[in-house]
């Protein structure tokens, strides 16, 4: 396909800085609707976008079977079926789309059915894991580490496979501990803090499931147990805890730098709590505000944020065959890797003539295919896609989630068996909490007439405005059949017109020239604007309903 090869050389670009340092504030805290029953030593997990708060201790230490559900979209609570019995210092996880509860006072494992609102026994662990073990999910398998068995603090690790309902032993941790917490980053299970030997309170270890091996990492600065832990943007966040006092410290471990840093303390310091993640938001309901028993109704969320950057590029147009498929691309810069998710959407689009079965390819800078997907649920890391909260809504749509080394990458969307129709390609930056700065995003496609024009969407994340350049390129593209005279519109999330341009020299010529990003041809279009964090849409058409191949680009001028 010479057109595609030529396009790879053109290097359609999404520039993503792979630096991993956080802003000084690291994020913001918000108080949410109070946790109704104020329990501590709970477990929580996210199922279908809602946070299940399970079991724990009520009052002065009574084991609870209660399950309360928080809906972040409405900031309201509801009640789910209770556990078969009261249980505290337990554990929970979602794997393969199902919610499991285990550990605490029992070796039994139960699965929740949201349709029948009921719990069912599925398996028994080989060892007890009481007094709050650490939990992580890798490739739809649940890992549980540490806790207690009888009066003994343990380092035992087990893995549960929902496909077989069997627990199996894995390599033990180097440090025995209970009242600990864990999270998964890039397919590895991190466990931090805890109660046990003198080293437990600051110990950080990581488990590699491929090698079935634990490694010690730099110790956490603050000694504590009863913490909550979560992974966002490739970093481990550890909250709260207790020793002889209640801790409000928030400390963050960066695996690339192999270092810790401290953020501002929690507004409501607690121990005996659990963290659940949706996107870049870490939810922390319940816990205790005093050593021992003292359940809290606090329900806080920590939002990992950064300065405004491009978090997503999406482009929609009619996908044809041959060279006239839908193409998007990006370059990962820096010395570290970058975690992204790419989606090819068709059947769920609310438009006539939607592409019924899109296929997705990811190419490197040499044009070689490094990943493919047709139907996202068949991806080997399906659970990771689900956990990202960006899983496509239709089974026939495609997704690739992976961490990429620095370099040029290109996304291609085709129709299965040569099918055609309106398709959408999306590239999401999953490093929401890092200092990553997408500086340029671009998508190329065949601009037709009517609804089959080139529509590009961008999402600006963060809290500051950013100077932005949008361009519509056609005549200068080194491909056959290029669009001779593209026009450009920029619209807000309500469809309101922000700006428009036909031939870039007719408006804002001085600003565009000063940016160093002037289009190469006078018939190409450009818009310069300072944009607040929000969703925007760029629309490229041909003057006089002309058609041809065009490129839409958005640059962050910081």
C-alpha positions as CSV (number, residue, x, y, z in Angstrom):
1,X,0.0,0.0,0.0
2,X,2.2,2.9,-1.2
3,X,-0.2,5.5,0.1
4,X,0.2,4.2,3.7
5,X,3.9,3.9,3.4
6,X,4.1,7.4,2.2
7,X,1.9,8.4,5.1
8,X,4.2,6.7,7.6
9,X,7.0,8.8,6.3
10,X,4.9,11.9,6.7
11,X,4.7,11.0,10.4
12,X,1.2,12.0,11.5
13,X,2.1,13.0,15.0
14,X,0.7,12.9,18.6
15,X,3.6,14.1,20.7
16,X,3.5,12.7,24.2
17,X,6.2,13.6,26.8
18,X,6.9,10.5,28.8
19,X,8.2,12.2,31.9
20,X,6.7,11.0,35.1
21,X,7.1,13.8,37.6
22,X,4.0,15.1,39.2
23,X,3.0,18.7,39.7
24,X,3.7,20.1,43.1
25,X,0.1,19.8,44.4
26,X,-0.3,16.3,42.8
27,X,-4.1,16.6,42.7
28,X,-7.2,17.9,44.5
29,X,-9.5,16.6,47.2
30,X,-13.2,16.7,47.2
31,X,-15.7,15.6,49.9
32,X,-18.6,13.5,48.6
33,X,-21.9,12.4,50.0
34,X,-21.4,10.9,53.5
35,X,-20.8,7.2,53.8
36,X,-24.1,6.2,55.6
37,X,-23.0,3.6,58.1
38,X,-19.4,4.9,58.9
39,X,-17.7,1.5,58.9
40,X,-13.9,0.8,59.1
41,X,-11.8,-2.2,58.1
42,X,-13.9,-2.4,54.9
43,X,-13.1,-3.6,51.4
44,X,-14.1,-1.7,48.3
45,X,-14.2,-2.5,44.5
46,X,-15.6,-0.9,41.3
47,X,-18.2,-2.8,39.4
48,X,-20.0,-1.2,36.4
49,X,-18.9,2.3,37.4
50,X,-20.1,2.1,41.0
51,X,-18.1,1.6,44.2
52,X,-19.1,-1.3,46.5
53,X,-18.2,-0.8,50.1
54,X,-18.2,-4.2,51.7
55,X,-18.3,-5.6,55.3
56,X,-16.0,-4.1,57.9
57,X,-16.6,-3.1,61.5
58,X,-19.5,-1.2,62.9
59,X,-19.7,0.7,66.1
60,X,-17.3,-0.6,68.7
61,X,-16.0,-3.5,66.6
62,X,-19.0,-5.5,65.4
63,X,-18.4,-7.5,62.2
64,X,-20.7,-6.2,59.4
65,X,-22.4,-8.0,56.5
66,X,-23.5,-4.7,55.0
67,X,-22.8,-3.8,51.3
68,X,-23.4,-0.2,50.3
69,X,-23.0,1.2,46.8
70,X,-21.8,4.7,45.8
71,X,-22.7,6.1,42.4
72,X,-20.2,8.8,41.4
73,X,-22.5,10.1,38.7
74,X,-25.3,11.0,41.1
75,X,-23.3,11.2,44.3
76,X,-25.8,8.9,46.0
77,X,-25.8,5.7,48.0
78,X,-27.8,2.5,47.7
79,X,-28.0,-0.9,49.4
80,X,-26.9,-4.2,47.8
81,X,-27.5,-7.7,49.2
82,X,-25.5,-8.3,52.4
83,X,-22.7,-10.8,52.7
84,X,-23.6,-14.3,53.8
85,X,-22.1,-13.4,57.2
86,X,-20.4,-10.5,58.9
87,X,-16.8,-10.1,57.9
88,X,-14.1,-7.5,58.6
89,X,-10.5,-6.9,57.6
90,X,-11.6,-8.7,54.4
91,X,-10.6,-8.2,50.7
92,X,-12.5,-7.6,47.4
93,X,-11.6,-7.4,43.7
94,X,-13.3,-7.3,40.3
95,X,-11.9,-9.7,37.7
96,X,-13.4,-10.8,34.4
97,X,-16.2,-8.4,35.0
98,X,-17.3,-10.0,38.3
99,X,-17.0,-8.8,41.9
100,X,-15.4,-11.3,44.4
101,X,-15.1,-11.1,48.2
102,X,-12.6,-13.2,50.2
103,X,-10.3,-13.2,53.2
104,X,-10.9,-11.6,56.6
105,X,-12.6,-14.0,59.0
106,X,-13.1,-16.8,56.4
107,X,-11.3,-18.7,53.7
108,X,-14.5,-18.7,51.6
109,X,-14.7,-16.8,48.3
110,X,-18.0,-15.3,47.1
111,X,-19.1,-13.8,43.8
112,X,-21.8,-11.1,43.5
113,X,-24.5,-11.2,40.8
114,X,-25.8,-7.7,40.3
115,X,-28.8,-8.9,38.2
116,X,-30.2,-11.2,41.0
117,X,-28.5,-9.0,43.7
118,X,-27.1,-12.1,45.4
119,X,-23.9,-13.7,46.6
120,X,-22.7,-17.2,45.8
121,X,-19.9,-19.4,47.1
122,X,-17.4,-20.3,44.5
123,X,-14.1,-21.5,46.1
124,X,-12.1,-21.7,49.3
125,X,-8.6,-20.2,49.7
126,X,-5.8,-22.6,50.6
127,X,-4.8,-20.3,53.5
128,X,-6.5,-17.8,55.6
129,X,-5.8,-14.1,54.8
130,X,-7.2,-12.2,57.7
131,X,-6.5,-8.7,59.0
132,X,-6.5,-7.1,55.6
133,X,-4.2,-8.6,53.0
134,X,-3.1,-6.8,49.8
135,X,-4.9,-7.4,46.6
136,X,-4.2,-7.0,42.9
137,X,-5.7,-8.1,39.6
138,X,-3.5,-9.1,36.6
139,X,-4.9,-10.6,33.4
140,X,-8.2,-11.4,35.0
141,X,-6.6,-13.2,37.9
142,X,-6.8,-12.1,41.5
143,X,-3.6,-12.0,43.7
144,X,-3.9,-11.9,47.5
145,X,-0.8,-11.3,49.6
146,X,-0.2,-11.5,53.4
147,X,-2.6,-11.0,56.2
148,X,-2.9,-13.4,59.1
149,X,-3.6,-17.1,59.6
150,X,-4.7,-17.7,63.1
151,X,-2.3,-15.7,65.3
152,X,0.5,-15.6,62.8
153,X,1.3,-12.8,60.4
154,X,2.0,-14.4,57.0
155,X,3.8,-13.7,53.7
156,X,1.6,-16.2,51.8
157,X,0.5,-15.3,48.3
158,X,-2.3,-17.0,46.4
159,X,-3.8,-16.5,42.9
160,X,-7.5,-17.0,42.0
161,X,-8.5,-17.8,38.4
162,X,-12.2,-17.0,37.8
163,X,-12.1,-19.3,34.8
164,X,-11.6,-22.3,36.9
165,X,-12.6,-21.1,40.4
166,X,-9.3,-22.4,41.8
167,X,-6.9,-20.8,44.2
168,X,-3.2,-21.7,43.7
169,X,-0.1,-20.8,45.8
170,X,2.5,-18.5,44.3
171,X,5.9,-17.3,45.6
172,X,5.7,-15.7,49.1
173,X,6.6,-12.1,49.8
174,X,9.9,-11.3,51.4
175,X,8.2,-9.5,54.3
176,X,5.3,-11.0,56.3
177,X,2.6,-8.4,57.0
178,X,-1.0,-7.7,57.6
179,X,-3.0,-4.4,57.5
180,X,-1.3,-3.9,54.2
181,X,-2.4,-2.7,50.7
182,X,-1.4,-3.2,47.1
183,X,-2.1,-2.2,43.5
184,X,-1.0,-3.3,40.0
185,X,1.2,-1.2,37.6
186,X,2.2,-2.5,34.2
187,X,1.3,-6.1,35.0
188,X,3.2,-6.2,38.3
189,X,1.8,-6.3,41.8
190,X,3.1,-3.7,44.3
191,X,2.6,-4.2,48.1
192,X,3.3,-1.4,50.6
193,X,3.3,-0.9,54.4
194,X,1.7,-3.2,56.9
195,X,1.9,-4.6,60.4
196,X,4.3,-7.4,61.5
197,X,8.1,-7.4,61.8
198,X,9.9,-4.1,62.4
199,X,10.4,-3.6,58.6
200,X,6.8,-4.2,57.6
201,X,5.6,-0.6,58.1
202,X,7.9,0.8,55.4
203,X,8.4,-2.2,53.2
204,X,7.7,-2.0,49.5
205,X,7.8,-5.1,47.3
206,X,6.8,-5.9,43.8
207,X,5.7,-9.2,42.3
208,X,6.4,-10.3,38.7
209,X,3.8,-13.0,37.8
210,X,5.8,-14.1,34.7
211,X,8.8,-14.9,36.8
212,X,6.8,-15.7,40.0
213,X,9.3,-13.6,41.9
214,X,9.2,-10.8,44.5
215,X,11.7,-7.9,44.6
216,X,12.4,-5.4,47.3
217,X,12.1,-1.7,46.4
218,X,13.0,1.6,48.2
219,X,11.3,1.8,51.5
220,X,8.3,4.0,52.0
221,X,9.3,7.1,54.0
222,X,6.6,6.9,56.7
223,X,6.1,3.8,58.8
224,X,2.4,2.8,59.1
225,X,-0.2,0.1,58.6
226,X,-3.9,0.1,57.9
227,X,-3.3,2.1,54.7
228,X,-5.1,2.4,51.4
229,X,-3.2,2.1,48.1
230,X,-4.1,2.7,44.5
231,X,-2.4,3.0,41.1
232,X,-3.0,5.9,38.8
233,X,-0.9,7.0,35.8
234,X,1.8,4.4,36.4
235,X,2.4,5.4,40.0
236,X,1.5,4.0,43.5
237,X,-0.4,6.2,45.9
238,X,-0.5,5.3,49.6
239,X,-3.0,7.0,51.9
240,X,-3.4,7.3,55.7
241,X,-2.9,4.5,58.2
242,X,-2.0,4.3,61.9
243,X,0.8,3.6,64.3
244,X,0.3,5.1,67.8
245,X,-1.5,7.9,66.0
246,X,-3.7,8.4,62.9
247,X,-1.7,9.2,59.7
248,X,-2.8,11.6,57.0
249,X,0.3,11.3,54.8
250,X,-0.1,10.7,51.1
251,X,3.1,9.3,49.6
252,X,3.6,8.4,45.9
253,X,6.1,5.8,44.5
254,X,7.3,6.2,40.9
255,X,8.6,2.9,39.5
256,X,10.6,4.5,36.7
257,X,12.5,6.8,39.0
258,X,12.4,4.2,41.9
259,X,11.7,7.0,44.3
260,X,9.0,8.3,46.7
261,X,7.6,11.8,47.1
262,X,5.1,13.3,49.5
263,X,1.9,15.2,48.6
264,X,-0.3,17.3,50.8
265,X,-1.9,15.3,53.7
266,X,-5.5,13.9,53.5
267,X,-8.1,16.4,54.7
268,X,-9.6,13.6,56.8
269,X,-6.8,11.3,58.1
270,X,-8.0,7.8,58.6
271,X,-6.9,4.1,58.9
272,X,-8.8,0.9,58.1
273,X,-9.9,2.2,54.7
274,X,-9.6,0.9,51.1
275,X,-9.0,2.8,47.8
276,X,-10.9,2.3,44.5
277,X,-10.0,3.9,41.2
278,X,-12.2,5.2,38.4
279,X,-10.1,7.0,35.7
280,X,-7.8,9.5,37.6
281,X,-10.0,9.6,40.7
282,X,-9.2,7.7,43.9
283,X,-12.2,7.1,46.1
284,X,-11.7,6.6,49.9
285,X,-14.9,5.9,51.8
286,X,-15.1,5.1,55.5
287,X,-12.2,4.1,57.8
288,X,-11.6,5.2,61.3
289,X,-10.5,8.6,62.7
290,X,-9.0,7.4,66.0
291,X,-6.7,4.5,66.8
292,X,-8.7,1.3,67.3
293,X,-12.5,1.7,66.8
294,X,-13.9,5.0,65.5
295,X,-15.7,4.5,62.2
296,X,-16.1,7.6,60.0
297,X,-18.7,8.7,57.5
298,X,-16.1,10.5,55.5
299,X,-16.2,9.9,51.8
300,X,-13.4,11.6,49.9
301,X,-12.1,11.5,46.4
302,X,-8.5,12.4,45.4
303,X,-8.4,13.7,41.8
304,X,-5.0,13.2,40.3
305,X,-4.6,16.2,38.0
306,X,-2.1,18.3,36.0
307,X,-1.9,21.4,33.9
308,X,-4.1,21.4,30.8
309,X,-3.0,18.9,28.1
310,X,-4.5,17.0,25.3
311,X,-5.9,13.8,26.9
312,X,-7.6,12.4,23.9
313,X,-7.8,12.7,20.1
314,X,-10.7,11.2,18.2
315,X,-11.6,11.5,14.5
316,X,-14.7,10.4,12.7
317,X,-15.2,9.9,9.0
318,X,-16.4,7.3,6.5
319,X,-13.9,4.4,6.3
320,X,-13.4,3.2,2.8
321,X,-11.1,0.5,1.5
322,X,-7.5,0.6,0.2
323,X,-5.6,3.7,1.2
324,X,-8.8,5.5,2.2
325,X,-9.0,3.9,5.7
326,X,-8.9,6.0,8.9
327,X,-5.4,6.7,10.2
328,X,-4.2,8.4,13.4
329,X,-0.7,8.6,14.8
330,X,1.5,9.7,17.7
331,X,5.1,10.0,18.8
332,X,6.2,9.0,22.3
333,X,9.1,11.2,23.3
334,X,11.4,11.1,26.3
335,X,13.3,8.3,28.0
336,X,10.4,6.4,29.5
337,X,7.4,4.6,28.0
338,X,3.9,5.8,27.7
339,X,0.6,4.0,28.5
340,X,-2.2,4.6,26.1
341,X,-5.5,3.0,24.9
342,X,-6.6,3.1,21.3
343,X,-10.2,2.4,20.3
344,X,-11.9,1.8,16.9
345,X,-15.6,2.5,17.3
346,X,-18.4,1.8,14.7
347,X,-21.5,-0.1,15.7
348,X,-22.2,2.1,18.8
349,X,-22.0,5.4,16.8
350,X,-25.5,7.1,16.7
351,X,-25.2,7.7,12.9
352,X,-26.6,6.1,9.8
353,X,-24.2,3.8,7.9
354,X,-21.9,3.1,10.9
355,X,-19.0,0.8,10.3
356,X,-20.3,-2.6,11.5
357,X,-17.1,-4.3,12.5
358,X,-13.9,-2.2,12.8
359,X,-10.5,-3.7,13.0
360,X,-7.5,-1.9,14.6
361,X,-3.8,-2.0,13.8
362,X,-1.0,-0.3,15.7
363,X,2.2,0.3,13.7
364,X,5.7,1.5,14.8
365,X,7.8,4.1,13.1
366,X,9.0,1.6,10.5
367,X,5.4,0.8,9.5
368,X,5.6,-2.7,11.1
369,X,2.4,-3.9,12.9
370,X,3.1,-4.3,16.7
371,X,-0.4,-5.0,17.8
372,X,-3.8,-5.8,16.3
373,X,-7.4,-6.3,17.6
374,X,-10.7,-7.2,16.2
375,X,-13.4,-7.3,18.9
376,X,-12.0,-5.9,22.2
377,X,-13.2,-8.7,24.4
378,X,-10.8,-11.0,22.7
379,X,-7.8,-8.9,23.8
380,X,-5.4,-10.8,26.1
381,X,-5.6,-7.8,28.6
382,X,-9.4,-7.5,28.5
383,X,-9.6,-6.8,32.2
384,X,-7.1,-4.0,32.0
385,X,-9.2,-2.4,29.3
386,X,-12.3,-2.7,31.5
387,X,-10.4,-1.3,34.5
388,X,-9.4,1.8,32.4
389,X,-13.1,2.6,32.2
390,X,-12.7,3.1,28.5
391,X,-13.9,-0.3,27.2
392,X,-15.9,0.1,24.0
393,X,-19.7,-0.3,24.4
394,X,-20.1,-2.8,21.6
395,X,-18.4,-6.2,21.5
396,X,-17.6,-5.8,17.8
397,X,-15.5,-2.7,18.4
398,X,-11.8,-2.9,19.0
399,X,-9.2,-1.7,21.5
400,X,-5.5,-1.9,22.2
401,X,-4.1,-0.9,25.6
402,X,-0.4,-1.1,26.0
403,X,2.7,0.7,27.2
404,X,4.8,1.9,24.3
405,X,8.5,2.7,24.1
406,X,9.5,6.2,22.8
407,X,9.1,6.5,19.0
408,X,6.6,7.0,16.2
409,X,3.4,4.9,16.2
410,X,0.4,4.9,13.8
411,X,-3.1,3.6,14.2
412,X,-5.1,2.2,11.3
413,X,-8.9,1.5,11.3
414,X,-10.3,-0.8,8.6
415,X,-13.6,-2.6,8.1
416,X,-13.6,-6.4,8.6
417,X,-13.7,-8.2,5.2
418,X,-13.5,-4.9,3.3
419,X,-16.7,-3.5,4.9
420,X,-17.2,0.3,4.8
421,X,-19.0,2.8,6.9
422,X,-18.6,5.7,9.4
423,X,-15.9,4.9,12.0
424,X,-14.2,6.6,14.9
425,X,-10.6,6.3,16.0
426,X,-9.6,7.4,19.4
427,X,-6.3,7.7,21.2
428,X,-6.4,8.3,25.0
429,X,-3.5,9.3,27.1
430,X,-3.8,7.2,30.3
431,X,-1.0,9.0,32.1
432,X,-3.5,11.3,33.7
433,X,-1.4,12.0,36.8
434,X,1.9,12.5,35.1
435,X,3.6,15.6,33.7
436,X,3.1,14.2,30.2
437,X,2.2,16.9,27.7
438,X,0.6,15.9,24.4
439,X,1.8,18.7,22.2
440,X,0.4,17.8,18.7
441,X,-2.3,15.4,17.6
442,X,-3.3,14.6,14.1
443,X,-5.6,12.3,12.0
444,X,-5.8,11.8,8.3
445,X,-8.7,10.6,6.2
446,X,-10.8,11.0,3.1
447,X,-13.0,14.0,3.3
448,X,-16.3,13.6,1.5
449,X,-19.6,15.6,1.6
450,X,-22.6,15.8,3.8
451,X,-22.0,14.0,7.1
452,X,-18.9,12.2,5.7
453,X,-16.5,15.0,6.4
454,X,-13.4,14.7,8.7
455,X,-14.4,15.3,12.3
456,X,-11.7,15.5,15.0
457,X,-12.3,15.7,18.7
458,X,-9.9,16.8,21.4
459,X,-10.3,16.7,25.2
460,X,-8.2,19.1,27.3
461,X,-7.6,17.8,30.8
462,X,-6.3,19.7,33.8
463,X,-7.2,23.1,35.3
464,X,-5.4,25.8,33.3
465,X,-6.1,27.2,29.8
466,X,-3.7,26.4,27.0
467,X,-2.7,28.2,23.8
468,X,-3.7,25.9,20.9
469,X,-3.3,25.8,17.1
470,X,-5.7,23.8,15.0
471,X,-4.8,23.2,11.3
472,X,-6.6,21.7,8.3
473,X,-4.0,20.4,5.8
474,X,-4.7,19.2,2.2
475,X,-2.7,20.6,-0.7
476,X,0.7,20.1,0.9
477,X,0.1,16.4,1.8
478,X,2.4,14.1,-0.2
479,X,-0.4,11.7,-1.2
480,X,-2.5,11.3,-4.3
481,X,-6.1,12.6,-4.2
482,X,-5.4,15.3,-1.6
483,X,-8.1,17.8,-0.7
484,X,-7.4,21.0,-2.7
485,X,-8.9,23.6,-0.4
486,X,-9.9,22.6,3.1
487,X,-12.0,24.7,5.5
488,X,-11.9,24.5,9.2
489,X,-14.4,24.9,12.1
490,X,-13.8,24.7,15.8
491,X,-16.8,24.0,18.0
492,X,-17.4,23.6,21.7
493,X,-19.1,20.7,23.5
494,X,-22.5,22.2,22.9
495,X,-21.9,22.5,19.2
496,X,-21.4,26.3,19.4
497,X,-19.0,27.8,16.9
498,X,-15.7,28.9,18.6
499,X,-13.9,29.9,15.4
500,X,-13.7,29.2,11.7
501,X,-11.2,29.7,8.9
502,X,-10.8,29.3,5.1
503,X,-7.3,30.0,3.9
504,X,-5.0,30.7,6.9
505,X,-3.7,34.1,5.7
506,X,-7.2,35.7,5.8
507,X,-7.2,35.9,9.6
508,X,-4.7,35.7,12.5
509,X,-1.8,35.7,10.0
510,X,0.7,37.3,12.4
511,X,-0.1,35.0,15.3
512,X,0.1,31.9,13.1
513,X,3.4,33.0,11.7
514,X,4.8,33.8,15.1
515,X,3.9,30.3,16.3
516,X,6.2,28.7,13.8
517,X,3.4,26.5,12.6
518,X,2.2,28.2,9.4
519,X,0.6,25.8,6.9
520,X,2.8,25.3,3.8
521,X,0.0,26.2,1.4
522,X,-2.1,29.3,1.4
523,X,-5.3,27.3,0.7
524,X,-4.9,25.4,4.0
525,X,-6.6,26.6,7.1
526,X,-5.6,27.4,10.7
527,X,-7.2,28.6,14.0
528,X,-5.2,30.0,16.9
529,X,-7.0,30.1,20.3
530,X,-6.4,29.9,24.0
531,X,-8.7,27.1,25.2
532,X,-10.0,26.2,28.6
533,X,-10.1,22.5,29.7
534,X,-13.1,21.0,27.9
535,X,-14.1,19.0,24.9
536,X,-13.8,20.5,21.4
537,X,-14.5,19.4,17.9
538,X,-12.7,20.4,14.7
539,X,-14.5,19.9,11.4
540,X,-12.7,19.8,8.0
541,X,-14.7,20.2,4.8
542,X,-13.8,20.9,1.2
543,X,-14.7,24.3,-0.3
544,X,-17.6,23.9,-2.7
545,X,-18.2,20.3,-1.5
546,X,-14.9,19.1,-3.0
547,X,-13.4,15.9,-1.7
548,X,-10.0,14.4,-1.0
549,X,-7.5,13.3,1.6
550,X,-6.9,15.8,4.4
551,X,-5.2,16.0,7.8
552,X,-6.6,17.7,10.9
553,X,-4.0,18.7,13.6
554,X,-4.1,20.3,17.0
555,X,-1.0,21.7,18.7
556,X,-0.5,22.7,22.3
557,X,1.7,25.7,22.3
558,X,3.4,25.5,25.7
